[in-house]
Structures are given as structure tokens and as C-alpha cells.
Amino acid sequence: MSARFDPAAYAESAHATVDLLAAHVAASQRGEGVATVRPPAEDVVRDLDLHRLLREGGLDATTWPAFLQAYLDRGVHLHHPGSIAHQVTVPDSPGALGDLVHGVINNPMGIDEMGAAAAAAERAVVAWMLERAGMPDGEGALTHGGSLANLTALLAARAHVAPEAWAQGTPADLVLLAPASAHYSVRRSAAIIGMGERGIVELPSDALGRIDPGALDATLAAVTAEGRRPLALVAAACATSTGLHDDLRTIGAWCREHGVWLHADAAHGGSALLSARLRTRLDGIEQADSVVWDAHKQLGVAGLCAAVLIRHPGGLRAAFRQDASYIFYEDHEEADDLLELTVECTKAPLGVKVLLELGFRGEAAVAEAIERRHDVALEAARLLAAHPDIDVPYTPESTIVCFRHVPSDDAGQLAIRDRLMAAGRFHLSSAVVAGRRHLRLVVSAPDTTAATIAALVDEVTSG
Ligand SMILES: Cc1ncc(COP(=O)(O)O)c(C=O)c1O
């Protein structure tokens, strides 16, 4: 068989694919089957005959539907109401169309000439996100994930604080102020930009991991006394483990007063900016110098699609100073290509997905879906806490809820998670909160309701 795109064969297999996927989503939405499976990797390799396919081929329009079904059967089913483990969005159908189109036309538009429409869509989406984050004059880009977006934001902070660093390397006196609860990509980013882990100064936090704003003066005084200076302060909106928000208003005012770059990691919580009711949780974000906001966490588009937003005009461009003669031509100072703003060169057209989601649904409906998930999380906390054997250590401020089965020890929490995953109806995660292992849920699926949580309470407590 020739390796050439055959439009008729594509249409046949694509129609079959879409039909199977639609049926898969419909069944998952009804709660049929399992939310997750965890087959051993070697079983999956065997069942899907992966090695033989790689070496000998064998897929065609006839065998593909069975392969796809087997593939779907061995993955997580995010549309299932019991899928409440992680912060990945349940893709909505408009955003999914973007990935379908990209798979065929492949317009990686780091430079405009490689996909003018996709590049324009990204610019429009970034402008919209900047506006929603209260940075209408800022500069931003979409990246393949929040981790890369965090790295990019810190590069922008570095260009601001130490513009010589691009040529000379990161100055040894720079430190990053961040709480222990910051997402691990923050620590990694510090190491990647050459600060080393010793470059991180851990900010004092309360028992739930929120930055203690009252301790900032003392931390800065200690840093200064050592002859070091802050690159940036990282605050969460909201924290990965708990979903709780740092006090951006107080922290932001302190950062302004002391000339410290505030990076608000709103990878998960940024989408709450769309809701008039929920955006107060991010009060103070207007004081942030940089913001990360993942569309693939709460905006209904599949991974990856994250935004890095910088308040200062030119502040993102400043992060990257480089030559590459095959794409940057002599007049590139006037060029406005997206790759001047990102680590990536080749990049998927991430903005199109958000554009389609908003274009089909409208911002009000997207905001409503976000509010509904937050409401279900609150209701979940109430239902869980109502059981005498379950402790919920805080009132949720996002879609993330941590809880603990009181009669079980730390290992017991994980045993409950394993038991539930083996049964398949619920996929939970887990996190350490206030020094103790907790179970953790994230409300994502539109079909996850109070009834789902009531069933979860039964399963957790019935072991
Ligand atoms: C607060 C926060 N920042 C950054 C990230 C990393 O985002 P990504 O998984 O898109 O790399 C996460 C992911 O969970 C997160 O919760």
C-alpha cells in the first residue's frame, strides 16, 4: 500500500472513527462501563499487537475500527461521571474539531507563512485572554502546556530583572520565591534556567500550603542580607494539590511595593476569570506581571493549550533573543511571528481549538459550565463531610476537593484509591495536604453530579 494521503480512504476511516468516538462519548456520559482501567503495560502491548503493527503493519479500513475500540477500552474515559481524578478538561465537541482539522492540514504556524489563519486565531485568543486577565496592553503566547508556560514566564521575568542574562547566563544572586505547594514545573523551570534548586527560596505557608503574606518582609530581608535578589515570586491561582488560591491581592500589593515580579500560576484557576461570580477568587491578578492559564484544564479543549501572558508590552519578546538564519531574516525586527514569543519552533495551532469552543458555545455558556463544575465541587465537599468517617479539610475554591477517610491511615487512603480504580467506576487522585495523605477529586465531566458523589461516598466508606 502506498504511503500517500488517500482522500477516499481517509473519509471512510474518519467517518468510522467519528461514529465510534461519538458512541464512546455517549456511553461514557451515561456512566456505562468503567471510568478507568489500569491494565499492565505488557498486556496492552500484547492485546493491541503493537510490536507487530510497528514492524509489519496490518491496519486498514476494515481492521481499524476494532483496533480503535480496543484502544478506547484501555484508556481513561474522561466523559464518564466517575472520572474525577485529574485536572484535564473533558473535551467539548467544538474544540475537538480543531484537533481533527490539524491532523489533516498540519499548519504549524510559528511563522505566519506556515498557517496564516491559525496564527491569526492564536493572536485573537491571546488578546482575549489578556483582556480577561486584566492585561489588555500585554503580550502573550500559547504553549504546549502549563509547564512550558511557567518556564516561559520565568524567562520573561529574567529578561526584566537581568536583561544581560541571555548573553551572560543567569546571575548567581537571583532567587525564586515560591511556596512548597507550587507546581513542580516551577522548580524544574528554576533548574532549567540555571538557578539550580538552591535558587529557590521557599515561602512560609499556612497548613494548607497557602503563602503567608505576613512573612514576606522577613523572607525578603533574609534574601537581601545574603546578597541575593528575587527573580520573581510565584503564587498559585489555584494550587495543584488543594485547588486553594493564594491571596493575590495582598501578595500583589507587596510585590508592587518591593518591585518584585509577581508570577500568578493560574494554570488551573485562570478559567474562573470568565465568570463574574468566580473571578473574585483571582482578585489581585491585575497586579501580576505574568500569568499562566491552561485552556486544556477547564476550557473544554484537549491537551495541549496553555497561555503565558505578560503584562508589559514587549515583555515576552524580550525573553527570547536569538538568531536562526533559516527563519529569522535580516528584516526580522519588523516581523511579528509567533515563534519570537515561545520556546517551541514547530507548534500546533493551539488557538484554533479555543476559538472554536468559544465560537460555537459563546463565552456565557462556557462560563456557565465552569460555574457548574465549581458548584458540584462545593456540593461534593458538603456530601463528603456529612459522612462521619470522612474529613474534608477546607471549603473548595475551585473544582478540586481533597478528603480523607478518617479510620484509614495514609497507606489506607491509597488502598481506597486502588480499590476504587480496580472496580473502575471511579478514578480518583491523591495528594498530601497538611502533611497527611488525602484522596483528591477534580470535577470535570458535565455528567458528574451530586448523585455521582453520593455513590462515591458509599464506595469509599464501604471497604
Ligand atoms: C498550578 C499548575 N501549574 C502548572 C501545571 C502544569 O501544567 P501542564 O500539565 O499543562 O504542563 C499544573 C498542572 O497540573 C498546575 O496545576
The ligand as a MOL file (V3000), in Angstrom:
LIG
                    3D

  0  0  0     0  0            999 V3000
M  V30 BEGIN CTAB
M  V30 COUNTS 16 16 0 0 0
M  V30 BEGIN ATOM
M  V30 1 C -0.8910 25.1770 39.0840 0
M  V30 2 C -0.3250 24.3810 37.9430 0
M  V30 3 N 0.6780 24.8990 37.2200 0
M  V30 4 C 1.2190 24.2450 36.1750 0
M  V30 5 C 0.7710 22.9940 35.8130 0
M  V30 6 C 1.4170 22.2830 34.6710 0
M  V30 7 O 0.5930 22.3130 33.5780 0
M  V30 8 P 0.7650 21.2480 32.3780 0
M  V30 9 O 0.3240 19.9450 32.9330 0
M  V30 10 O -0.1310 21.7940 31.3250 0
M  V30 11 O 2.2030 21.2400 31.9750 0
M  V30 12 C -0.2600 22.4080 36.5510 0
M  V30 13 C -0.7460 21.0600 36.1970 0
M  V30 14 O -1.4050 20.4090 36.9150 0
M  V30 15 C -0.8260 23.1230 37.6270 0
M  V30 16 O -1.8250 22.6190 38.3610 0
M  V30 END ATOM
M  V30 BEGIN BOND
M  V30 1 1 1 2
M  V30 2 1 2 3
M  V30 3 2 2 15
M  V30 4 2 3 4
M  V30 5 1 4 5
M  V30 6 1 5 6
M  V30 7 2 5 12
M  V30 8 1 6 7
M  V30 9 1 7 8
M  V30 10 2 8 9
M  V30 11 1 8 10
M  V30 12 1 8 11
M  V30 13 1 12 13
M  V30 14 1 12 15
M  V30 15 2 13 14
M  V30 16 1 15 16
M  V30 END BOND
M  V30 END CTAB
M  END
